[in-house]
């Protein structure tokens, strides 16, 4: 477990909205979390849950129709929520770097990859041409690119998807950041390459003592790399805990649904899907936003929003099922069986 000190990044009660012709979209609603030195925090949820909007607010790259309505984003004592564009020049791409979802669209197709790395070095660190090239070759080697001297002069289209993603990671690491944000970095890759990129990110984190925020819609992707996990739904964090808390002791019905929907190759279980659709965030529903899709919902869920209940020192969930007076409800049997099997496998491997 990561030693808890003063957080390197602290998001408190963050709310973000967008002006549209249809009305004001409440994309992020009162999100709070801390990120510690050397920690990987995964933020998980369906498309539209507010994950990427939260990250855009941190980086100061919200579109023109977006704004931070409330809350703070403290980084090294400075509130990024109050920064102007010029203020972000000393933070974005230097202290906090981003690895994009699609490596092909995030690289310049008509510029050799070496030039794209050296540009990051000359612009952010002021290196001269020769030092920047030497550093770029070091970075290519560090991210596992074979024959860096040759790859330096190649164009993105000459590289595989996995290679391109490694180049994007090298560019993100060029300024030696403290925080690396990975926004669905393996979505466009096949399963084998995906695993290699995840291993690479874990290795780089350990070597550089990086703090990582990992954005994904797939809980299975972060099973072996996240220290803590925040589960988001309808612009809110509905469950937060260590990786063990979320995978072995999930408490929110939405987390149950996400875990149950992960394909399990060891069994012949049918794939489970989450019924219904996410709510319209122009007019979020009264009470618990997940209630209409939740077969375990109580009458109270449709009337009043649940608070974040404390389950342990590390584990919290916003569901009325945790209220002392709530009826006892067990997680789905398909998920309970999986957890029992995973726990047995973990115990066997530890012996």
N, C-alpha and C positions, 0 to 999 in steps of 0.2 A: 504493500500500500504506500502511496506517495505521502511523504512527510508533509503535514499541513503547516504552512507558515502563512505569511501575509500573501493574499492572492496577487498574482501578477496582473490579472484583469478582473474587474468586478462590475457586473451588469445588475442594476437595481431598478425594478419596477418600470422597465422599458416598454413604451407604447409607441407604435408606428402606424401611420395611416396613409392612404393614397386618395387623392381627389380624382374621381372619375365622373363621366357623364351620368352614370346611374346613381351616384352618391359617394359617400366617404367609406372606403373599404378599411375596416379595422384589422389590419394584417397581423399586428403583434400587440398583445394586450397584457401588460403588467408582467413581463418576463424578468426573472432574476436568477443569476447564477454567478459563481466564482470560478476562476481558472487559476490553478496553482503551477508553480515552477516544475517542469518535468512531467506534467500530467497530460493525459489524453482524455478530453471530455467529448463524448459523442452526443450530438443532438439529432434525434431520430423522430420521424413522423412522415405521414403521407404528403404528397405534393399539395401545396397550398396551406400547410400547417403553420408557416411562419419561420421556418428554419433559415432559409436563404435571406429573407428580409432582415432577420436579426443580424446576420453577418454583414449585410450591406450597410446597416446602420453603424456597426462597429467600424467599418472601413471608410465610412463617409461617402459611399457610392450609391446612395438612393437615387432613383430617377427624379426628374424635376417635379413630378406630381406627388412625390413622397415626402413625408416630414416626420420628425420625432416629436410626438405630442407631449411626452412626459418621460421622466426617468433619467438615470445617469449611466455613463459607461466610463468607469475609472481605470486608467492605465498609467501606472507609475505616478499616481497622484493628480493626473490631469483628466478632466472630464471631456471625453471625445464627443459627447452629445452636444457640447457647446462650441466645438471647433468649426471654423470656416474652412473653405477649400484650401486656402494657402497654408493653413495650420497642419493639414494632413500630409503635406509634402515631406515632413520630417518623420512621419510615422508609417504611412502606407508604402509597402514595398521595401521598407528598411527595417523597422522594428516588428511590423506585422505584415506577413506575406501571405499570398493566396495561391493555392493550387486549384486550377479550374477543372470543371467537369469534363469538357471536351478538349483534348489536347490539340486536335487538328485545327479547330476554329480559334484557339487561343494563341497559336503560333502564326507568324507572318509567312505565308506560303512562298513568297518570292525573295526571302532572305535566308542565307545559310544559318544553320542553328548556332554555330559558333559566334556569329555576329550578334545574334539575339541575346546570348548570354553576356558577351562583352559589353553590349550597350547597357545592360542592367548594372554592370560593375562601374562603367565610366560615369553613368548618370547618378547613381546612388552613392558611390564611394570616391568618385573623382580619380580613379586609377588611370595611368597612362596606357597606351595601346598594348605595349609588350607585357606589362604586368597583368593587364586584364586578360590577355590571351592565355598566359600561364595559369592564371586562376581559373579560367573557364575550362581548361584541360583537366585541372585538378577536380573540378566539380563534376565533369563528365565521368571521370574515373570513380568519384565518390558515389554516384548514382548508378553505377554498374553498367556504363556504356562501354562495350568492347571497342578496342582500337580508337580511342578518342581523337587522335590526330586526323584520322580519315573522316570520322563522323563530324568533326568540327566544320568541314567544308561541304557537308551535304545539306540538302533542302528537306523540309519536313516530309514531303511526299515520298522521299526515298527511304523513309524509316517506317517501321511497323508501329501499330498503335501503342504498344508497350514502351517502345523506344521514345516515341513522342511524349508520352506521359513522363518519362524519366527526364527528358529535356525540360519540360515545364517545371518539374520539381527542382532541377538544377538552377533554373532562373529564379525560382522562389527562394532558394537558399543562398543566392549570390551575395546578398547584403548581410548575411549572418543574422537573421531575425531572431527575436525572442519567442514570437508566437507564429505558428504556421497554421493557417486555416485551410482545410481540405474540403472543398465543396463537391460532394459526389465524385471523387477523383477516379473511381474505377467503373462507373456506370457504363461507359462506352467500350469496355474491354471484356474479352472472354474470360471464363472462370479461372483458367490456368494463369493468364497474365495478371488478372486481378489479384490473385494470391501473392504473386511475386511483388507487385507494387505495394501491397499492404505490408509485406515483410520488409521491404525497403524503407517504408515510412517508419516502421517500428525501430529498425536498425539506426536510421538517422536520428530519431528522437533520443535514443540511448546515447549515441555518440556525442550529440550536441546539447543534451539536456534541454531540448525544445519543449515548449508547451504547445499542445495541439488541440484545435477544435475540429472535430470530424463531423461533417454534415452528411447524412444518408437517410434514405427511406427504408433501408433494409437492415434490421437489427442483426441479421446473421453476419453481415460484413464486419461488424465491430466486436463480435463475440470474443475474440482473442487479442484485442488491442486496446480497448477502452478501459480506463481506470474507473470513470464514472459515466453514467448515461442519463441524459435528460430526454424524456419523451414528450413531444409537443403535439397538441391538437387544437385546431381553431385559434391559433395565435397565443396559446397558453402552454406552460409546462404543466403537465398533468401528473407526471411521476418523475422522481429524481432519486438516484441511488448509485451504489457501486455496481460494477458489472455483475458481481455475484448476487446482489440484491435484485437486480432486474431480471436476470436469467433464471435464478433459482427460487426467488421469493416475490414474483411480480404481484402487485396489489390492485392496479387499476384495470378495469375491463378493457380499455383500449390497448393497454400493454398486452393483456391476454390475447386480444385479437391479432396484434402484430406478431407475437411469438407463434401463435397457432398457424399463421399464414406462411411461415417459413417452410419451404419444401424440406422434407426429411427423407434422405435417400436410404436410410436404414430400415424403413418400414414401408408398408403398402397402404398407408393412410391416404385418404382422399385429400386433395388440396383444399384448404379452408380459405374463404374470402370474407372480407368485412362487408356486411350488407349496407345498402344505402350509399349516400354521397356526403362529403363534407358540407357543412352549412354555408349559407350565403353570408359573407362577412360584412356586407353593407348593413345588414340587420341581424346580428348574431342572435340565436335563440335565447329565450329566458332560461335561467337555471344552468344545468350542465349541458354544454354544447354537444356532447356525445350521446346524450340521453336517447334521442330518436333512433340511434343505430345500436343501442345497447339493450340486449334482452334481459339484462340484470337490473335495469333502471328501476328506481323507486319513484313513488309519486312526487317525493320531495325534489327529485332531480329535475323535474319539469317546472319547478317553481323557484328554486333557490340554488345559486351556484355554490358548490362545496368548497370549503376551505382546504388548505394543504395540511393534511393530518400527518403527524410525526409517528412513524412506525419504529424507527430506531435512530441512533445518532447520525446515521448516514442515509437513511431511507425515508422518503416522504411521498405521499400520493394524495391527489385531490379527488376523492370519491366518497359519497355518503355511505358506502358500504363499510367504511372504517369507523363510522360513528358507533359509540357504545350501544346505542339503542337499535341499530340496524339489524335486520334479520341476517342470520349466518348464510353466506353464499360461498360455495366452493368454485374454484377456477374450472374451466372445461376439462373433462376427463382426458381428452386427447393431449392437452398441454401438461396436465398433472403426470400422465404416463411418460411423456418425453422427459420432463424434469427428473422423474425417478430414475429413468434410464441413464441420463447424462450424469447424475450424481453417482450412480453405481460405477459408471465408466471412469469418472474422475477419481473415485476412491481406489479403483483397481490400478489405475495408472500411477497413483501415488505410492503404492506399496512396493 
